[in-house]
């Protein structure tokens, strides 16, 4: 799937490896890449094609059919579930600066205004839905079954805690614009970063476990290629760290531990 350049009667491996296709869903991770990673790769002689898919659930099938080489949009937990679903073998090569989920409201100014019947919007995909209800569990609003999974999570595994919450299940991208219609909404951080809101202004921020942080993913068969190693190095570089820290948009993000070595 690499864009090949003819060299006599064939194509050199070096030329193949200098052409990379990177896939994204909707959100801030493409902007991180365009502004912070792409210049590093281009300085190294790479030709990079960026493909933005209309919905996150289109990205991994594009990896499976060879349309993209790299994706930056998903967590380890999500990737592992899709590996089983699509019978492919993706792996993580680096962490991207990751936006935690957070609880927001346009109707209320505090968490103290919750009561029985309070409406809370949750993402409709199992992985992000499980993350969202853990925020509510930390607040004591709900109780989650002890054997509740991640990739097979279902809202039926959530029960009243201190309050009987009315869940509204929505596409993750729609929760932010639906805030006027619900009491509270748990929003994926990339949508906050792309809006006029800030993570630090939320009513509650997720304590994001490693399995839910955003990764740079590729097919495992490409793990030892030079281009994969160069992408990993770019995400862990001082240059990329300096760019991210210079942008107010990323206040409240979770940064790669590799930056501690810069």
C-alpha positions, 0 to 999 in steps of 0.5 A: 500500500506504500506509494512506490517509486520506480527505480529501473525495473523495480522499487527500492525498499528505502523508497518504499519506506519513505512513504507513509499513510497515516489515518485519523478519526475525528478529533485533536490528534490529527492536529497534534500530528500535522503541527508537531510530528509531520515537520519532524518526519518531513525533515527526515525525508518522509512523504506522508499522506494523511487520511481523515475518516468520517467516523472512528469505526472506519479507521481500523478497517482501513488498517486491516485492508491496507489503506493506512499504515499508522493510526492515532486515535484509539486506546490499547483497550479499544485496539485489543478488542478490534484485533479480535473482532477483525482478526488482525494484529495491531500493536502500540509503538508510542503514546500520544498526548492523551485527553482524559474524559471529563464531566460537563454541564450547561444546566448546572454549575456543581456536582451537588445539583444531582438528584434521582432522575438526573440525566447523564449522556454517555458515549455509545461505544463500550470502551468509552462508555465503561470509562464514563461510568467509572467517573460516575462510580468515583462520585458515588452516583452509580455502582458497577458490576464487579465483573463488568468488562471493557470491550464488552461493557454494557450499561445494564451493568450499571446500577443506582448508587447514591442516585437513580441516574437516567442515562442518555446514550449518544454518539461520542461526538454528539454529547458536547452539542447535546449538553443543553438537553441533559443535566450532565455529559461525559465527553471524550477529551479530544472533543473538548480540545477542539471546542471553546471549552477546556478540560480544566474547566470540567466538573470532574476529570477522569483519572485515566488508566494506561489502557485508555490512553491514546496510542500510535498503532500499526500492524505488528508485522511493521514494528521493526521497520525504520519508519515505525521507529522514526514515528515512535522517536518523533512522538517521544522527542523534545521537539514534539514535547516543546510544541505540545507544551506551548499550546494552551489547547493541551492543558490537562492532557496526559503526557507520554512518560518517555518525555521524562527522559528529554 
